[in-house]
């Protein structure tokens, strides 16, 4: 907690409120989760000098981070701006569907969207990135105090309309788009990402030759197929290529399928469906896809202000391929439907 103490009273309040929210949502003890340590006991590799900690490249080095919530259902497609993100999270939401949280620093596309509302799991993920700008549209009423206390710069539509516009090509609520440059002008003190635990470099030994992988949720599935020509994994949604509005198929150089316990939070949508809470601190298993191979891995995140490290089954650092990373959060256990 010392790192938060240096950030001042607002950040400290954010930790207290988020910890309280996690306790209320899961019934567990934040102290126990904070004390969790990597199961392998092996030291992680040192971060590479002078590279973007989100991609392992020099692009975007030292630039502020903007996180944007994006709809991830058929009504939203094709999505705008996702191909320019450094890091993309896929998170389960109500009804067994998913949404994206895309983080930008290397490149800022002309527009991103459709922009949708925030969820409690976002606030548990974002503290590891320092203090980024956070763009979204709306939030459940009981969550507003947690957003206010979180270590983020709120550049949501609710906090101001600058940077947002509606498209006539889609019906509401799938027609809200954002201009990342205008959003970052609203957050001049947004921070560059600190070390988030990712390690980039040549592939480790082992791994199983893999041409495709499918991640599943109760009401959604995403596939990732290796393209040797493009040297990245191409995404699909419910069996259909997941194309970006700018052209081409979405996907990343590294796909991390992170299995994390998913439980019912105390928040719910206007229909009464409870919001899932994805527990991203502690330890767990993962499957890492890179270079046409799948690696069994372990993840560890000792606290909400710490990054997430990944190790191979042998306990060595699990290195990622430089470039865009997708972290696909899947329930560790049977599919969770609140």
SVG drawing of the C-alpha trace seen along z (x, -y; Angstrom):
<svg xmlns="http://www.w3.org/2000/svg" viewBox="-36 -19 53 48">
<polyline fill="none" stroke="black" stroke-width="0.4" points="0.0,0.0 3.0,-2.3 2.9,-3.1 -0.6,-4.4 0.3,-6.5 2.7,-8.5 -0.2,-9.5 -2.1,-11.4 -5.5,-11.1 -7.7,-10.7 -5.8,-7.6 -5.8,-6.2 -9.6,-6.7 -9.8,-4.8 -8.1,-1.8 -10.3,-1.8 -13.5,-2.1 -12.4,0.5 -11.3,2.9 -14.6,2.4 -16.5,3.0 -14.6,6.2 -15.3,7.4 -19.0,6.6 -19.2,8.2 -17.4,11.5 -17.5,11.9 -13.7,12.5 -10.9,10.8 -8.8,8.3 -5.9,8.9 -5.8,12.5 -5.9,11.7 -3.2,9.0 -0.9,11.5 -1.1,13.9 2.2,14.8 3.3,16.6 2.9,20.4 6.2,21.1 8.3,19.0 10.5,18.2 11.7,14.6 10.3,12.8 12.5,11.5 13.5,7.8 11.5,5.4 13.1,4.6 14.7,1.1 13.1,-1.7 10.1,0.1 6.4,-0.4 5.4,2.0 2.1,2.8 3.6,3.9 7.3,4.5 8.0,2.0 9.3,-1.6 6.1,-3.0 4.2,-5.0 7.0,-5.1 6.2,-7.7 2.8,-8.6 -0.3,-8.8 -2.7,-5.8 -6.3,-6.1 -8.7,-3.2 -12.0,-3.0 -15.0,-0.7 -16.3,0.7 -19.4,2.7 -18.7,6.3 -21.9,7.7 -23.1,8.1 -25.0,4.8 -21.7,3.0 -19.8,4.5 -17.7,3.5 -16.0,1.7 -13.8,-1.4 -10.3,-1.9 -9.6,1.4 -6.8,2.4 -4.8,-0.7 -4.9,0.4 -1.8,1.5 -3.8,3.8 -7.4,5.2 -9.3,6.9 -12.3,9.0 -14.6,9.1 -17.9,10.8 -20.8,8.6 -24.5,9.2 -26.4,11.9 -23.2,13.8 -22.2,11.3 -18.8,9.6 -17.3,6.1 -13.9,4.8 -11.7,2.4 -9.0,1.1 -5.9,-0.7 -4.2,-3.2 -0.9,-4.9 1.2,-4.0 -1.4,-5.1 -4.5,-7.2 -7.1,-6.4 -9.5,-9.0 -12.4,-7.4 -13.2,-4.6 -16.4,-2.8 -19.2,-2.2 -18.4,-3.5 -20.4,-1.8 -20.7,-1.9 -18.2,-0.9 -18.3,2.1 -16.8,2.8 -14.2,5.2 -12.7,2.3 -11.9,0.5 -10.1,3.5 -8.0,3.8 -7.0,0.1 -4.9,-0.7 -2.0,1.4 -1.6,-1.1 -0.7,-4.1 -3.4,-6.8 -4.8,-6.6 -7.7,-8.4 -10.8,-6.3 -13.5,-6.8 -17.0,-5.3 -20.7,-6.2 -22.7,-5.9 -22.3,-3.8 -24.6,-2.2 -25.7,-4.7 -24.2,-2.8 -20.8,-2.6 -20.4,-6.4 -18.6,-6.9 -16.1,-4.1 -15.3,-5.7 -14.8,-9.1 -12.4,-7.6 -10.5,-5.3 -7.0,-6.3 -8.2,-7.3 -9.1,-10.5 -12.7,-10.4 -13.2,-11.4 -16.6,-9.8 -19.5,-11.3 -21.2,-11.9 -18.3,-14.1 -18.4,-16.1 -19.4,-15.8 -16.1,-17.0 -14.7,-14.2 -17.9,-12.3 -20.3,-12.2 -23.3,-10.2 -23.3,-8.3 -26.5,-8.1 -25.3,-4.7 -26.4,-2.8 -29.2,-3.1 -28.6,-4.0 -27.0,-2.9 -24.6,-1.5 -23.9,-4.9 -21.6,-6.7 -18.0,-7.2 -15.0,-9.0 -12.1,-11.0 -9.1,-9.8 -7.1,-13.0 -9.9,-15.2 -10.4,-12.9 -6.7,-13.1 -6.9,-16.9 -9.5,-16.6 -6.9,-14.7 -3.6,-16.5 -2.0,-14.7 -2.9,-11.2 0.1,-9.0 2.1,-6.7 1.8,-3.1 4.2,-1.7 5.5,1.8 2.4,4.1 4.3,7.4 4.4,8.3 7.7,9.6 8.4,9.6 11.0,11.5 11.8,14.8 9.3,17.5 10.1,19.8 10.8,23.5 7.8,25.8 4.3,25.0 1.9,27.0 1.5,26.2 -1.9,24.6 -3.8,23.2 -6.9,22.0 -8.4,21.4 -12.0,20.6 -12.9,18.7 -16.4,19.2 -18.8,17.4 -22.5,18.2 -23.8,16.1 -20.7,15.4 -17.7,17.0 -14.5,15.6 -12.1,17.5 -8.4,16.8 -6.8,18.3 -3.0,18.1 -2.0,16.4 1.7,17.2 1.5,14.6 0.4,11.8 2.3,13.2 -0.7,12.6 -3.9,14.3 -7.0,13.3 -10.2,12.9 -13.7,14.2 -17.0,13.5 -19.5,16.4 -17.7,18.0 -17.6,14.9 -14.3,12.9 -14.2,10.0 -13.5,7.1 -12.6,3.6 -14.4,0.6 -11.1,-0.6 -10.6,2.7 -8.9,6.0 -9.6,8.5 -9.0,7.7 -6.5,9.7 -3.1,9.6 0.4,10.9 -0.2,12.5 -3.5,13.7 -3.6,14.4 -6.6,16.5 -6.6,15.7 -8.8,17.9 -10.1,15.9 -12.8,16.6 -16.0,14.8 -18.7,14.2 -21.8,12.1 -21.2,8.5 -23.8,6.4 -24.3,4.2 -26.9,4.9 -28.3,3.4 -31.7,1.7 -33.3,5.1 -32.1,6.5 -29.3,8.8 -26.4,8.8 -23.0,7.7 -20.2,10.3 -17.1,9.5 -13.9,10.8 -11.3,11.5 -8.0,10.4 -5.8,10.4 -4.3,13.6 -3.0,16.5 -4.5,18.7 -3.9,20.6 -3.7,19.2 -3.2,20.2 -0.8,18.0 -1.0,18.0 2.0,16.8 3.8,17.7 1.3,20.5 1.8,22.3 -0.2,22.5 1.6,22.5 0.2,23.6 1.0,20.8 0.3,19.4 -0.6,15.8 0.0,13.8 -1.1,10.4 -0.4,9.8 -2.4,6.5 -4.5,4.1 -1.6,1.7 0.7,4.4 0.9,5.8 0.1,9.3 3.1,11.6 2.9,14.8 5.2,17.9 5.5,21.1 4.6,24.5 8.3,24.8 8.3,21.6 10.2,19.5 8.9,16.0 6.3,16.4 7.4,14.0 5.0,12.3 5.5,11.5 6.0,7.8 2.9,6.1 -0.8,5.9 -1.8,8.1 -5.3,9.4 -6.2,10.5 -9.3,12.7 -10.8,13.1 -12.6,16.4 -14.2,17.8 -12.1,20.4 -14.6,23.1 -18.0,23.7 -19.5,20.8 -20.8,18.2 -24.4,16.8 -25.7,14.6"/>
</svg>
